[in-house]
Amino acid sequence: DMGRNPEASAVSMAGAQLCAIEDVTIRGDFHAGVFQMPGSGGGIAGLRVLGGRIGILQNEYRPNPLASDVILEGQSECGVKVLNARGPVILCGFRIVSPESPSPQYRAVAAESLSRAGIDHAIANLCLADGSIEVKGAGGTAIASAAQDTVLRNVYVKAATILECGSAAPPAMVVAGDPARWKRVAAYAYTSPLDKGSVAVDGVERSD
């Protein structure tokens, strides 16, 4: 119970290896529920974050942070915010619900990494599987990725905009949704043209 501590975070696992956050509920007025996810063989399972500004804030070079069985409700700024990670932040089995009247800046999931040299597309990537996102109101956006690799598999979204990818590395890709109806994203993959590589889709290699 964080009470009213808008500048504090509830749990920090910065630098933790082979550690876990299991069956934890966080509520109140706070900055982040989990600040720095455990990586390097650790993970999160059974997390509930109710309220606060950010549910999970990942801003450290940590190998493949993983969270499963996660519920994030009522965050004012962001359910999950990823600014740095080595490999993708993986959410598997999750539910994210916005406040009743989210601000125009609210994002259920957001990924953006800015290095000293500018945009770094190689870190702070996203992998979302088997979950749901609900952004209330007429103009909400569920997922925003500045230039990060983004993969979805079996994700249900109720929001005006399901995702916007490439806002910092045009051309951007926007997938429209519906604020009144659930839509299922069976499979989606995005990689930035900054990657200067190629992607294979259904056995066919695509260029940048």
DOMAR-307290 format. One line per field, with one value per residue: residue number from 1; residue in three letters; chain; x, y, z of N, C-alpha, C, O in turn. Coordinates in pm, whole numbers, padded with zeros to 5 digits. Each point is the difference from the previous one (the first is absolute). Example, Ala and Ser with C-alpha at 12.3 -4.5 7.8 and 13.67 -1.06 7.14 Angstrom:
<rs>
num: [1	2]
residuo: [ALA	SER]
cadena: [A	A]
n_u: [01319	-00139]
n_v: [-00569	00107]
n_w: [00780	-00138]
ca_u: [-00089	00082]
ca_v: [00119	00119]
ca_w: [00000	00006]
c_u: [00090	-00077]
c_v: [00120	00109]
c_w: [00000	00073]
o_u: [00104	00051]
o_v: [-00002	00111]
o_w: [00066	00017]
</rs>
This chain:
<rs>
num: [1	2	3	4	5	6	7	8	9	10	11	12	13	14	15	16	17	18	19	20	21	22	23	24	25	26	27	28	29	30	31	32	33	34	35	36	37	38	39	40	41	42	43	44	45	46	47	48	49	50	51	52	53	54	55	56	57	58	59	60	61	62	63	64	65	66	67	68	69	70	71	72	73	74	75	76	77	78	79	80	81	82	83	84	85	86	87	88	89	90	91	92	93	94	95	96	97	98	99	100	101	102	103	104	105	106	107	108	109	110	111	112	113	114	115	116	117	118	119	120	121	122	123	124	125	126	127	128	129	130	131	132	133	134	135	136	137	138	139	140	141	142	143	144	145	146	147	148	149	150	151	152	153	154	155	156	157	158	159	160	161	162	163	164	165	166	167	168	169	170	171	172	173	174	175	176	177	178	179	180	181	182	183	184	185	186	187	188	189	190	191	192	193	194	195	196	197	198	199	200	201	202	203	204	205	206	207	208]
residuo: [ASP	MET	GLY	ARG	ASN	PRO	GLU	ALA	SER	ALA	VAL	SER	MET	ALA	GLY	ALA	GLN	LEU	CYS	ALA	ILE	GLU	ASP	VAL	THR	ILE	ARG	GLY	ASP	PHE	HIS	ALA	GLY	VAL	PHE	GLN	MET	PRO	GLY	SER	GLY	GLY	GLY	ILE	ALA	GLY	LEU	ARG	VAL	LEU	GLY	GLY	ARG	ILE	GLY	ILE	LEU	GLN	ASN	GLU	TYR	ARG	PRO	ASN	PRO	LEU	ALA	SER	ASP	VAL	ILE	LEU	GLU	GLY	GLN	SER	GLU	CYS	GLY	VAL	LYS	VAL	LEU	ASN	ALA	ARG	GLY	PRO	VAL	ILE	LEU	CYS	GLY	PHE	ARG	ILE	VAL	SER	PRO	GLU	SER	PRO	SER	PRO	GLN	TYR	ARG	ALA	VAL	ALA	ALA	GLU	SER	LEU	SER	ARG	ALA	GLY	ILE	ASP	HIS	ALA	ILE	ALA	ASN	LEU	CYS	LEU	ALA	ASP	GLY	SER	ILE	GLU	VAL	LYS	GLY	ALA	GLY	GLY	THR	ALA	ILE	ALA	SER	ALA	ALA	GLN	ASP	THR	VAL	LEU	ARG	ASN	VAL	TYR	VAL	LYS	ALA	ALA	THR	ILE	LEU	GLU	CYS	GLY	SER	ALA	ALA	PRO	PRO	ALA	MET	VAL	VAL	ALA	GLY	ASP	PRO	ALA	ARG	TRP	LYS	ARG	VAL	ALA	ALA	TYR	ALA	TYR	THR	SER	PRO	LEU	ASP	LYS	GLY	SER	VAL	ALA	VAL	ASP	GLY	VAL	GLU	ARG	SER	ASP]
cadena: [A	A	A	A	A	A	A	A	A	A	A	A	A	A	A	A	A	A	A	A	A	A	A	A	A	A	A	A	A	A	A	A	A	A	A	A	A	A	A	A	A	A	A	A	A	A	A	A	A	A	A	A	A	A	A	A	A	A	A	A	A	A	A	A	A	A	A	A	A	A	A	A	A	A	A	A	A	A	A	A	A	A	A	A	A	A	A	A	A	A	A	A	A	A	A	A	A	A	A	A	A	A	A	A	A	A	A	A	A	A	A	A	A	A	A	A	A	A	A	A	A	A	A	A	A	A	A	A	A	A	A	A	A	A	A	A	A	A	A	A	A	A	A	A	A	A	A	A	A	A	A	A	A	A	A	A	A	A	A	A	A	A	A	A	A	A	A	A	A	A	A	A	A	A	A	A	A	A	A	A	A	A	A	A	A	A	A	A	A	A	A	A	A	A	A	A	A	A	A	A	A	A	A	A	A	A	A	A]
n_u: [00086	-00065	-00201	00047	00028	-00101	00091	-00172	00194	-00156	-00015	00162	-00018	00000	00016	-00220	00131	-00081	-00048	-00088	-00126	-00014	-00142	00028	-00048	-00041	00032	-00151	00095	00000	00209	00119	-00136	00003	00138	-00040	-00021	-00124	00221	00074	-00168	00017	-00096	-00140	-00049	-00160	00013	00012	-00062	00006	-00055	-00035	00217	00143	-00094	00022	00148	-00026	00134	-00051	00216	-00210	00146	-00033	00000	00007	-00160	-00018	-00160	-00034	00010	-00070	-00001	-00101	00107	00111	00166	00039	-00092	00016	00151	-00012	00138	-00059	00113	00066	-00016	-00100	-00118	00052	-00146	00004	-00155	-00109	00033	-00065	00019	-00099	00118	-00100	00141	00011	00198	-00012	00052	-00214	00143	-00132	00014	00168	00015	00146	00089	00051	00079	00189	-00005	-00095	-00099	-00099	00055	00211	-00057	00004	00112	-00121	-00053	-00135	-00010	-00129	-00059	00004	-00100	00017	-00054	00002	-00221	-00049	00112	-00117	00177	-00041	00008	00158	00005	00136	00103	-00167	00184	-00120	-00004	-00124	-00059	-00132	-00007	-00066	-00104	00030	00007	00005	00140	-00019	00016	00164	00005	00170	-00089	00109	-00170	-00024	-00213	-00127	00024	-00156	-00001	-00112	-00070	-00014	-00049	-00079	00186	-00094	00209	-00067	00141	-00085	-00010	00165	00026	00125	00032	00134	-00106	-00077	-00191	-00129	-00208	00014	-00172	00022	-00068	-00057	00159	-00140	00172	-00022	-00074	00174]
n_v: [-00118	00042	-00102	00146	-00141	00201	00039	-00065	-00106	-00099	-00030	-00054	-00003	00205	-00049	00036	-00117	-00073	00194	-00007	00036	-00041	-00023	00122	00059	00087	00093	00101	00124	-00068	-00012	-00111	-00094	-00007	00007	00003	-00028	-00137	00034	00009	-00019	00222	00061	00025	-00006	00018	00081	00090	00073	00062	00052	00194	00045	-00096	-00089	00023	00005	00002	-00010	-00210	00063	-00027	-00147	00078	00223	-00117	00026	-00099	-00052	00091	00084	00075	00062	00074	-00134	00119	-00126	-00128	-00100	00023	00014	00011	-00018	-00169	-00062	-00149	00106	-00169	00190	-00143	00041	-00094	00044	00095	00128	00072	00089	00068	00191	00055	00110	-00173	-00001	00218	00085	00009	-00102	-00106	00043	00002	00050	00016	00001	00089	-00046	-00086	-00220	-00030	00029	-00067	-00025	00062	00209	-00119	-00193	-00015	-00068	00025	-00075	-00063	00142	00116	00079	00091	00057	00050	-00018	00220	00086	-00159	00047	-00157	-00011	00021	00019	00053	-00146	-00002	-00124	-00041	-00087	-00042	-00046	-00002	00156	-00020	00057	00107	00021	00205	00019	-00117	00078	00054	-00057	00005	-00017	-00180	-00125	00224	-00054	00181	-00116	00036	-00060	00017	00158	-00097	00218	-00041	00014	-00192	00060	-00147	00025	-00044	00155	00022	00090	00051	00071	00061	00180	00065	-00119	00119	-00029	-00197	00020	-00146	00023	-00107	00035	00163	-00039	00072	00134	00130]
n_w: [00000	-00213	00030	00165	-00174	-00005	00201	00127	00048	-00129	-00222	00147	-00224	00087	-00218	00006	00141	-00197	-00101	00206	-00183	00220	-00174	-00189	00212	-00203	00202	-00135	00163	-00215	00080	00154	-00153	-00227	00177	-00221	-00221	00126	00025	-00212	-00148	-00026	00194	-00178	00219	-00156	-00210	00207	-00204	00215	-00213	00109	00047	00149	-00182	-00224	00168	-00224	00182	-00065	00005	-00075	00087	-00208	00009	00193	-00157	00202	-00152	-00205	00209	-00201	00217	-00188	-00144	00153	00084	00180	-00179	-00223	00167	-00225	00178	00135	-00181	00155	-00197	-00109	-00024	00165	-00168	00203	-00159	-00174	00183	-00203	00207	-00189	00006	00193	00137	-00144	00108	-00059	00200	00065	00144	-00147	-00220	00151	-00219	00169	-00204	00199	-00205	00084	-00045	00200	-00199	00188	-00218	00046	00045	00191	-00016	-00190	00209	-00178	00212	-00175	-00166	00193	-00187	00206	-00213	00218	-00036	-00018	00175	00104	00135	-00156	-00224	00160	-00225	00172	00137	00149	00040	-00184	00206	-00183	00212	-00183	-00161	00214	-00192	00198	-00224	00090	00176	-00191	-00210	00147	-00217	00146	00205	00081	-00074	-00022	-00050	00041	00191	-00155	00218	-00193	00145	00201	-00024	-00206	-00126	00073	00053	-00155	00173	-00203	-00163	00151	-00204	00180	-00209	00168	-00087	00202	00001	-00139	00078	00108	-00141	00170	-00214	00188	00154	00067	-00139	00213	-00162	-00060]
ca_u: [-00086	00091	-00058	00020	00143	00006	00136	00064	-00037	-00028	00098	00107	00087	00115	00119	-00028	00009	-00062	-00097	-00138	-00111	-00110	-00122	00011	-00098	00046	-00109	00021	00042	00144	00062	-00002	-00021	00128	00104	00103	-00041	00111	00035	00111	-00050	-00109	-00124	-00116	-00119	-00102	00013	-00115	00032	-00125	00026	00135	00026	00049	-00006	00135	00095	00126	00092	00133	00045	-00023	-00033	-00132	-00090	-00121	-00109	-00119	-00111	00014	-00115	00035	-00125	-00019	00119	-00034	00090	00038	00001	00138	00085	00130	00098	00126	00004	00079	-00102	-00133	-00081	-00101	-00120	-00073	-00111	-00008	-00116	00030	-00122	00026	-00099	-00129	00017	00145	00047	00039	00136	00004	00024	00003	00137	00080	00142	00080	00136	00082	00139	00074	00008	-00135	-00088	00063	-00108	00042	-00036	-00135	-00098	-00121	-00065	-00125	-00070	-00111	-00043	-00103	00023	-00119	00020	-00134	-00008	-00021	00119	00117	00095	00041	00142	00078	00141	00065	00076	00042	-00063	-00125	-00065	-00121	-00059	-00124	-00026	-00130	00012	-00115	00054	-00015	00119	00063	00142	00069	00140	00087	-00022	00131	00075	-00099	-00145	-00066	-00110	-00110	-00106	-00120	-00081	-00137	-00013	-00121	00000	00127	00060	00108	00119	00051	00146	00046	00143	00051	00139	00025	00091	00134	00068	00080	00006	-00116	-00093	-00065	-00143	-00052	00105	00046	00082	-00035	00109	-00027]
ca_v: [00118	00114	00124	00111	00025	00011	-00004	-00126	-00124	-00103	-00108	00017	-00116	00043	-00081	-00130	-00117	-00120	00044	-00004	00068	-00095	00016	00128	00104	00136	00097	00131	00112	-00021	00022	-00127	-00118	-00070	00078	-00094	-00139	-00095	-00074	-00094	-00122	00028	00034	00046	-00082	00029	00140	00088	00139	00076	00142	00050	00059	-00102	-00132	-00056	00089	-00068	00100	-00051	-00101	-00126	-00101	-00060	00000	-00076	00012	-00077	00014	00139	00090	00140	00074	00135	00086	00127	00028	-00114	-00130	-00047	00094	-00062	00094	-00069	-00142	-00077	-00092	00057	-00021	-00099	-00011	-00118	-00018	00131	00086	00140	00080	00141	00067	00026	00113	00016	00120	-00028	-00053	-00134	-00117	-00122	-00049	00093	-00034	00102	00004	00106	-00008	00124	00023	00018	-00114	-00131	-00095	-00135	-00032	00041	-00060	-00052	-00123	-00011	-00122	-00051	00101	00096	00141	00083	00144	00058	00128	-00005	00023	-00056	-00085	-00110	-00032	00098	-00038	00108	-00062	-00127	-00122	-00025	-00125	-00037	-00128	-00026	00111	00063	00144	00088	00136	00065	-00038	-00118	00030	00091	-00038	00076	00144	00065	-00052	-00013	00017	-00062	-00092	00013	-00098	00054	-00091	00042	00019	-00064	-00144	-00070	-00052	-00094	00001	-00137	00007	00128	00024	00125	00037	00133	00008	00028	-00127	-00029	-00144	-00053	-00077	-00108	-00013	-00117	-00059	00095	00103	00136	00095	00100]
ca_w: [00000	-00015	00049	-00093	-00017	-00147	-00054	00039	-00068	00101	-00002	-00097	-00015	-00079	00017	00060	-00085	00056	00101	-00048	00067	-00015	00079	00068	-00037	00032	-00021	00058	-00085	-00003	-00131	-00073	00082	-00009	-00068	-00042	00010	00011	-00121	00024	00061	00093	-00067	00076	-00018	00098	00042	-00013	00030	-00003	00018	-00026	-00131	-00092	00060	-00007	-00069	-00026	-00052	00030	-00096	00072	-00101	-00022	00116	-00027	00098	-00035	00095	00044	-00014	00024	-00014	00050	00000	-00065	-00111	-00082	00065	-00010	-00072	-00023	-00052	-00019	00033	-00095	-00047	00023	00121	-00038	00082	-00042	00093	00066	-00022	00028	-00010	00025	00086	-00065	-00092	-00016	-00069	-00139	-00003	00058	-00084	00079	-00014	-00078	-00011	-00067	00051	-00056	00044	-00021	-00144	-00051	00015	-00001	-00026	00033	00138	00042	-00090	00064	-00041	00075	-00038	00081	00096	-00042	00029	-00017	00020	-00001	-00067	-00144	-00082	00065	-00070	00088	-00006	-00075	-00011	-00075	-00108	00057	-00050	00073	-00041	00074	-00035	00075	00093	-00020	00027	-00016	00000	-00130	-00076	00057	00018	-00090	00001	-00088	00008	-00001	-00115	-00107	00009	00113	-00029	00096	-00016	00064	00079	00025	00144	00049	-00029	00009	-00122	00028	-00084	00001	-00015	-00052	00020	-00055	00024	-00055	-00114	00050	00020	-00120	-00017	-00070	00080	-00074	00027	-00070	-00082	-00103	00060	-00040	00018	00104]
c_u: [00089	-00057	00013	00148	00030	00139	00070	-00046	-00008	00110	00104	00086	00121	00121	-00024	00009	-00059	-00097	-00139	-00089	-00121	-00115	00005	-00109	00051	-00115	00037	00034	00153	00052	-00008	-00024	00126	00094	00120	-00044	00122	00021	00104	-00047	-00109	-00127	-00107	-00116	-00101	00009	-00130	00044	-00127	00031	00143	00012	00036	-00005	00137	00086	00133	00095	00143	00033	-00001	-00040	-00145	-00090	-00135	-00102	-00119	-00103	00005	-00130	00045	-00125	00012	00124	-00029	00085	00021	-00012	00141	00078	00140	00092	00135	-00017	00086	-00087	-00136	-00047	-00118	-00114	-00081	-00109	-00019	-00134	00039	-00127	00033	-00091	-00130	00010	00149	00035	00035	00139	00010	00029	00001	00140	00076	00145	00072	00138	00078	00141	00067	00007	-00137	-00083	00081	-00110	00031	-00035	-00141	-00108	-00111	-00042	-00121	-00077	-00111	-00044	-00110	00036	-00130	00034	-00134	00003	00002	00128	00127	00086	00051	00152	00071	00147	00070	00078	00042	-00069	-00119	-00067	-00121	-00047	-00120	-00025	-00133	00008	-00136	00050	-00017	00116	00066	00148	00047	00150	00078	-00020	00131	00085	-00095	00050	-00060	-00111	-00104	-00105	-00121	-00074	-00142	-00017	-00121	00000	00140	00045	00118	00113	00061	00152	00037	00150	00039	00149	00028	00089	00143	00083	00093	00019	-00119	-00083	-00060	-00145	-00053	00102	00054	00079	-00038	00119	-00035	-00142]
c_v: [00123	00129	00108	00038	00012	-00004	-00133	-00115	-00112	-00105	00031	-00125	00035	-00088	-00139	-00110	-00120	00033	00004	00090	-00088	00035	00124	00094	00134	00094	00133	00103	-00002	00024	-00127	-00114	-00085	00086	-00091	-00144	-00090	-00073	-00105	-00125	00020	00032	00045	-00094	00034	00140	00075	00141	00081	00144	00036	00063	-00106	-00134	-00065	00096	-00072	00096	-00041	-00114	-00136	-00107	-00050	-00003	-00062	00022	-00079	00013	00138	00076	00140	00083	00141	00086	00127	00026	-00119	-00129	-00056	00101	-00058	00102	-00066	-00146	-00069	-00115	00056	-00017	-00087	00002	-00117	-00030	00126	00067	00141	00080	00144	00055	00023	00112	00025	00131	-00035	-00062	-00143	-00105	-00122	-00061	00099	-00043	00108	00000	00108	-00012	00135	00036	00025	-00123	-00130	-00104	-00139	-00040	00050	-00053	-00069	-00134	-00021	-00121	-00031	00099	00087	00139	00075	00144	00067	00138	-00016	00004	-00061	-00086	-00106	-00015	00104	-00042	00101	-00055	-00141	-00118	-00034	-00124	-00024	-00136	-00022	00104	00065	00145	00066	00143	00059	-00034	-00118	00025	00102	-00031	00087	00149	00078	-00047	-00022	-00088	-00075	-00093	00013	-00105	00049	-00109	00051	00016	-00072	-00152	-00057	-00045	-00088	00019	-00140	-00002	00133	00012	00130	00010	00129	-00006	00037	-00128	-00036	-00150	-00047	-00085	-00108	-00011	-00114	-00056	00091	00111	00136	00092	00097	00053]
c_w: [00000	00056	-00104	-00002	-00149	-00059	00027	-00089	00102	00008	-00106	-00002	-00085	00030	00053	-00104	00074	00112	-00062	00085	-00023	00093	00088	-00052	00050	-00029	00065	-00105	00001	-00141	-00085	00097	00007	-00081	-00021	00028	00021	-00133	00035	00073	00102	-00074	00097	-00029	00109	00055	-00026	00039	-00023	00030	-00030	-00137	-00104	00070	00009	-00081	-00013	-00068	00032	-00096	00068	-00101	00009	00124	-00037	00111	-00051	00110	00066	-00026	00039	-00027	00056	00008	-00080	-00124	-00093	00080	00006	-00084	-00008	-00065	-00026	00042	-00105	-00050	00039	00144	-00042	00101	-00054	00102	00082	-00029	00042	-00026	00038	00110	-00078	-00102	-00019	-00069	-00144	-00011	00054	-00108	00092	00000	-00088	00003	-00078	00062	-00072	00058	-00022	-00148	-00062	00024	-00006	-00014	00050	00143	00029	-00092	00079	-00058	00089	-00048	00099	00107	-00055	00048	-00026	00035	-00017	-00063	-00151	-00082	00054	-00090	00095	00006	-00086	00003	-00090	-00119	00040	-00069	00089	-00057	00089	-00048	00092	00109	-00038	00043	-00021	00018	-00138	-00092	00068	00022	-00102	00014	-00097	00005	00000	-00116	-00116	-00113	00117	-00049	00110	-00032	00079	00076	00011	00150	00060	-00018	00017	-00138	00038	-00101	00009	-00009	-00063	00027	-00068	00029	-00074	-00124	00043	00012	-00116	-00019	-00078	00095	-00088	00046	-00085	-00099	-00109	00069	-00057	00025	00113	-00006]
o_u: [00067	00071	-00016	00046	00060	00014	00110	-00109	00070	00052	-00034	00043	00048	00041	00095	-00057	00015	-00017	-00014	00024	-00043	00021	-00010	-00021	00040	-00061	00084	-00030	00062	-00078	-00059	00055	00049	-00027	00067	-00008	00108	-00095	00007	00061	-00053	-00007	00022	-00023	00035	-00003	-00058	00047	-00053	00038	00074	-00096	-00053	00042	00045	-00036	00066	-00024	00082	-00089	00097	-00087	-00041	-00036	-00057	00035	-00040	00033	00018	-00057	00051	-00049	00052	00000	-00064	-00044	-00011	00038	00049	-00040	00062	-00028	00082	-00061	00003	-00027	-00007	00037	-00071	00023	-00034	00029	00043	-00068	00045	-00060	00060	-00093	-00005	-00063	00055	-00079	00020	00031	00106	-00056	00063	00049	-00048	00051	-00040	00013	00007	00019	-00062	00005	-00009	00013	00079	-00070	-00087	00013	-00058	-00097	00012	00008	00015	-00026	00015	00010	-00046	00060	-00060	00039	-00055	00104	00024	-00001	00108	-00048	00040	00057	-00045	00056	-00036	-00017	00095	-00113	00010	-00026	00010	00008	00014	-00006	-00022	00052	-00068	00017	-00010	-00019	00035	00052	-00057	00057	-00049	00035	00002	00116	-00027	00121	00035	-00055	00033	-00042	00005	00003	-00050	00017	-00011	-00088	00100	-00081	00079	-00022	00064	00065	-00063	00047	-00043	00044	-00052	00086	00093	00123	00098	00105	-00055	00049	-00035	-00026	00006	-00034	00089	-00049	-00005	00083	-00095	-00038]
o_v: [00030	00101	-00024	00081	-00090	-00020	-00023	00004	00002	-00029	00039	-00049	-00084	-00012	-00074	00010	-00014	-00078	00005	00018	-00016	00025	-00007	00009	00013	-00005	00006	-00016	00032	00015	00002	-00002	-00031	00031	-00038	-00043	00030	-00044	-00046	-00042	-00097	-00015	00007	-00035	00005	00019	-00012	00022	00004	00035	-00076	00005	00002	-00012	-00037	00036	-00030	00044	00082	-00075	-00042	00027	-00056	-00109	00030	-00003	00015	00029	00012	-00009	00021	00004	00022	00099	-00006	00071	00013	-00005	-00034	00034	-00029	00049	00053	-00029	00043	-00095	00103	-00095	00033	-00018	-00002	-00033	00006	-00033	00023	-00009	00025	-00069	-00017	-00006	00092	00052	-00117	-00065	-00062	00006	00001	-00044	00039	-00041	00035	-00001	00001	00017	00094	00117	00024	-00064	-00019	-00030	-00087	-00117	00076	00070	-00021	-00022	-00020	-00014	00017	-00026	-00019	00019	-00013	00031	00003	00064	-00109	-00040	00051	-00057	00032	-00001	00031	-00026	00015	00046	-00055	00011	00005	-00008	00010	-00033	-00008	-00032	00035	00032	-00023	00047	-00073	-00022	00007	-00027	00015	00015	00033	00070	00117	00041	-00114	-00010	-00115	00017	-00012	-00014	00012	-00117	00067	-00098	-00009	-00068	00067	-00046	00034	-00005	-00035	-00074	00043	-00038	00028	-00030	00023	-00088	-00016	00005	-00071	-00046	00073	-00043	00026	-00016	00005	-00039	-00040	00063	00021	-00028	-00023	00084]
o_w: [00100	00008	-00120	00081	-00058	-00121	-00050	-00058	00101	00108	-00112	00104	-00076	00115	00020	-00108	00121	00093	-00122	00119	-00114	00119	00122	-00121	00116	-00106	00089	-00118	00102	-00094	-00108	00111	00109	-00116	00096	00115	-00051	-00064	00114	00099	00054	-00122	00121	-00116	00117	00122	-00108	00112	-00111	00111	-00063	-00077	-00111	00115	00109	-00112	00100	-00112	00043	-00041	00062	-00083	00102	00046	-00105	00119	-00116	00115	00121	-00109	00110	-00112	00109	00073	-00105	-00090	-00122	00116	00107	-00112	00102	-00110	-00074	00103	-00116	00073	00067	00068	-00095	00120	-00118	00115	00115	-00097	00112	-00107	00105	00041	-00122	-00106	00061	-00079	-00031	-00099	-00010	-00110	00106	00103	-00107	00104	-00111	00122	-00123	00120	-00048	-00038	-00121	00105	-00092	00097	-00001	00035	-00078	-00029	00120	-00121	00121	-00119	00121	00120	-00112	00106	-00107	00113	-00110	-00008	-00052	-00116	-00027	-00099	00112	00109	-00110	00107	-00117	-00112	-00054	-00047	00123	-00120	00122	-00118	00122	00118	-00116	00107	-00100	00112	-00099	-00120	00118	00109	-00108	00108	-00108	-00096	-00038	-00012	-00037	-00023	00028	-00108	00118	-00115	00122	-00038	-00090	00073	00122	00053	-00027	-00081	00088	-00121	00099	00074	-00097	00108	-00112	00111	-00109	-00009	-00078	00005	00020	-00044	-00082	00105	-00116	00119	-00123	-00111	-00075	00093	-00121	00087	00074	00081]
</rs>
